[in-house]
Amino acid sequence: MSGPAARFFAVIPAAGAGTRLGAPQPKQYLALGGRPMLRWSVDALLAAPWIERVLVVVAPDDGRAAALLEGLARVEVLAAGGAARRDSVLAGLRALAATGARDDDWVLVHDAARPGLAPRLLERLRDRLGESAVGGLLALPVSDTVKRAAGDGRSVAATVERERLWLAQTPQVFRLGLLLDALSAHAGVTDEAAAVERAGHAPLLVEGARANFKVTTAEDLELMRALLERR
């Protein structure tokens, strides 16, 4: 007899300060279209009824997320985030494992600063999981010509072949046990897929959308604000 079907959980690492944006508060709390950025990102995941729980991981001294998300069904706030994204995701994974999630359950990790995630992208990502026992991520094939800078950071050293290059997005979804082991073993990674790759696996690439960009600069913020206000 086969075991119980794998379930879906989500982790949003939201312990960062977003210093590159130069805002007076962490960027996940900046208002976009009448709602804080974090709320947009959480609501995007809640739009998928097949995600059982959404765990938002914030800094230990951050009480804003709990007040902002109070009363939302399927949402929990964990004030145990770390200095790096990896630390916050690991805290979330360990909390899920300690509260009943199994090693073969799927965990989607989504950036708090990607509030433009559309429901159709979540459905596409889930539907493609049948093609991979490992998991995968939303990403976009590179369409612009890519240049590598010289040592001075201002002049071109080379043109990089863009064929087979993709820009990683989130959510990135992997089995809980596999991702927990990969992140525990590999420090210094900038996303979950990189840890899974270092563990010897090949994550599946699933085409995302341009609107699912990460808000990093002031220009990004204005572009995302315009996009969400149109929605």
C-alpha positions as CSV (number, residue, x, y, z in Angstrom):
1,M,0.0,0.0,0.0
2,S,1.2,3.5,-0.8
3,G,1.6,6.1,1.9
4,P,-0.4,9.3,2.4
5,A,-0.2,11.8,-0.5
6,A,2.4,14.5,-0.2
7,R,1.1,17.9,1.0
8,F,2.1,21.4,0.2
9,F,3.5,24.0,2.6
10,A,5.0,27.4,2.0
11,V,7.8,29.4,3.7
12,I,8.3,33.2,3.2
13,P,11.6,34.4,4.5
14,A,11.0,38.0,5.6
15,A,13.7,38.8,8.1
16,G,15.7,41.1,5.8
17,A,16.1,44.8,6.1
18,G,16.1,45.6,2.4
19,T,18.9,48.2,2.7
20,R,19.6,48.4,-1.0
21,L,16.2,50.1,-1.5
22,G,17.1,52.9,0.9
23,A,13.6,53.0,2.5
24,P,13.0,54.0,6.1
25,Q,11.6,50.6,7.0
26,P,12.1,47.0,5.7
27,K,10.8,46.8,2.2
28,Q,8.3,44.0,2.9
29,Y,6.3,46.6,4.9
30,L,6.2,49.3,2.2
31,A,2.7,50.0,0.9
32,L,1.8,49.0,-2.6
33,G,-1.7,49.5,-3.9
34,G,-3.1,50.0,-0.4
35,R,-1.5,46.9,1.1
36,P,2.0,46.2,2.5
37,M,4.2,44.2,0.1
38,L,4.3,41.3,2.5
39,R,0.5,41.0,2.5
40,W,0.5,40.8,-1.3
41,S,3.0,38.0,-1.3
42,V,1.1,36.1,1.4
43,D,-2.2,36.5,-0.3
44,A,-0.7,35.2,-3.6
45,L,0.1,31.9,-1.8
46,L,-3.3,31.8,0.0
47,A,-5.0,32.0,-3.4
48,A,-3.9,28.3,-3.8
49,P,-6.3,26.3,-1.6
50,W,-3.9,23.2,-1.9
51,I,-1.2,25.0,0.2
52,E,-2.0,23.9,3.7
53,R,0.1,26.4,5.7
54,V,2.0,29.5,4.9
55,L,4.9,30.2,7.4
56,V,6.3,33.7,7.4
57,V,9.7,33.8,9.0
58,V,10.7,37.3,10.4
59,A,13.5,38.6,12.6
60,P,13.2,37.8,16.4
61,D,12.4,41.4,17.3
62,D,9.9,42.0,14.5
63,G,6.3,42.3,15.7
64,R,4.8,43.9,12.6
65,A,4.2,40.8,10.6
66,A,2.1,39.2,13.4
67,A,-0.1,42.2,13.7
68,L,-0.4,42.6,9.9
69,L,-1.3,39.0,9.3
70,E,-3.4,38.4,12.4
71,G,-6.6,36.4,11.7
72,L,-5.6,35.0,8.3
73,A,-6.4,31.4,8.1
74,R,-3.5,29.0,7.2
75,V,-0.9,31.7,8.0
76,E,1.6,31.5,10.9
77,V,4.4,33.9,11.8
78,L,7.7,32.6,13.1
79,A,10.0,35.2,14.8
80,A,13.2,33.1,14.3
81,G,14.7,34.6,11.1
82,G,18.4,34.9,10.7
83,A,20.9,37.3,9.1
84,A,20.9,35.4,5.8
85,R,18.0,34.1,3.7
86,R,19.3,30.6,4.2
87,D,19.0,30.9,7.9
88,S,15.4,32.1,7.8
89,V,14.4,29.3,5.4
90,L,16.1,26.7,7.5
91,A,14.2,28.0,10.6
92,G,11.0,27.6,8.7
93,L,11.8,24.1,7.5
94,R,12.7,23.0,10.9
95,A,9.5,24.4,12.4
96,L,7.4,22.6,9.7
97,A,9.2,19.3,10.4
98,A,8.6,19.8,14.2
99,T,4.9,20.3,13.7
100,G,4.0,17.3,11.5
101,A,5.3,18.0,8.0
102,R,6.9,14.9,6.5
103,D,10.1,14.6,4.5
104,D,8.2,13.9,1.3
105,D,5.9,16.9,1.6
106,W,6.5,19.7,-0.8
107,V,7.6,23.1,0.5
108,L,7.4,26.3,-1.7
109,V,9.8,29.1,-0.7
110,H,8.7,32.5,-1.9
111,D,10.3,35.9,-1.6
112,A,8.4,38.5,0.5
113,A,9.6,41.0,-2.1
114,R,7.9,39.3,-5.1
115,P,4.3,40.5,-4.6
116,G,3.4,40.2,-8.3
117,L,3.1,36.4,-8.2
118,A,0.0,35.3,-10.2
119,P,-2.2,32.3,-9.3
120,R,-1.6,30.8,-12.8
121,L,2.1,30.6,-12.1
122,L,1.5,28.6,-8.9
123,E,-0.7,26.2,-10.8
124,R,1.9,25.8,-13.6
125,L,4.6,25.1,-11.0
126,R,2.5,22.4,-9.2
127,D,1.4,20.8,-12.5
128,R,5.0,20.4,-13.7
129,L,6.1,18.6,-10.5
130,G,5.1,15.3,-12.0
131,E,8.2,15.6,-14.2
132,S,10.6,15.7,-11.3
133,A,11.1,13.8,-8.1
134,V,13.3,16.6,-6.9
135,G,11.3,19.8,-7.5
136,G,11.9,23.0,-9.4
137,L,11.6,26.7,-9.6
138,L,10.0,29.5,-11.6
139,A,12.5,31.2,-13.9
140,L,12.7,33.2,-17.1
141,P,14.9,32.5,-20.1
142,V,17.4,35.3,-20.7
143,S,16.4,37.4,-23.7
144,D,18.8,40.3,-23.5
145,T,22.4,40.2,-24.6
146,V,24.6,39.6,-21.5
147,K,27.9,41.4,-20.9
148,R,30.6,40.5,-18.3
149,A,32.3,43.6,-16.9
150,A,36.0,44.0,-16.6
151,G,37.8,44.5,-13.3
152,D,37.0,48.2,-13.3
153,G,33.3,47.4,-13.3
154,R,32.6,50.0,-16.0
155,S,33.9,48.4,-19.3
156,V,33.0,45.2,-21.1
157,A,35.3,42.3,-20.8
158,A,33.2,39.8,-22.8
159,T,29.8,39.0,-24.2
160,V,28.3,35.9,-22.5
161,E,26.4,33.3,-24.6
162,R,22.8,33.6,-23.4
163,E,21.6,30.3,-24.7
164,R,20.4,28.1,-21.8
165,L,20.7,31.0,-19.3
166,W,17.7,31.5,-17.1
167,L,16.9,34.1,-14.4
168,A,15.7,32.4,-11.2
169,Q,12.5,33.5,-9.5
170,T,10.3,32.1,-6.7
171,P,8.5,30.1,-5.6
172,Q,11.0,27.4,-5.6
173,V,9.5,24.0,-4.5
174,F,11.3,21.0,-3.1
175,R,10.7,18.0,-0.9
176,L,11.0,19.0,2.8
177,G,13.6,16.4,3.7
178,L,15.8,17.0,0.6
179,L,15.7,20.8,1.0
180,L,16.4,20.7,4.7
181,D,19.5,18.4,4.2
182,A,20.7,20.5,1.2
183,L,20.5,23.9,3.0
184,S,22.0,22.4,6.2
185,A,25.0,21.2,4.3
186,H,25.7,24.1,1.9
187,A,26.2,27.6,3.4
188,G,26.5,30.7,1.3
189,V,23.9,29.9,-1.3
190,T,21.6,32.7,-2.5
191,D,18.6,30.5,-3.2
192,E,17.2,27.1,-2.5
193,A,17.9,25.7,-5.9
194,A,21.6,26.4,-5.5
195,A,21.7,24.2,-2.4
196,V,19.8,21.4,-4.1
197,E,22.2,21.7,-7.1
198,R,25.2,21.4,-4.8
199,A,23.7,18.3,-3.3
200,G,23.9,16.7,-6.7
201,H,20.3,17.2,-8.0
202,A,19.0,19.0,-11.1
203,P,15.9,21.2,-10.3
204,L,13.3,21.6,-13.0
205,L,13.0,25.0,-14.7
206,V,9.4,26.2,-15.0
207,E,8.8,29.4,-17.0
208,G,7.6,32.2,-14.8
209,A,6.5,35.8,-15.8
210,R,8.1,39.2,-16.0
211,A,5.6,40.6,-13.5
212,N,7.0,38.2,-10.9
213,F,10.1,40.3,-10.4
214,K,11.8,41.0,-7.1
215,V,11.6,44.5,-5.7
216,T,15.2,45.5,-5.0
217,T,15.6,49.2,-6.1
218,A,13.4,52.3,-5.9
219,E,12.6,51.9,-9.6
220,D,11.5,48.3,-9.0
221,L,9.2,49.6,-6.3
222,E,7.5,52.1,-8.5
223,L,7.1,49.6,-11.3
224,M,5.5,47.1,-8.9
225,R,3.3,49.7,-7.4
226,A,1.9,50.6,-10.9
227,L,1.4,46.9,-11.7
228,L,-0.5,46.1,-8.5
229,E,-2.6,49.3,-8.7
230,R,-3.8,48.2,-12.2
231,R,-4.8,44.8,-10.7
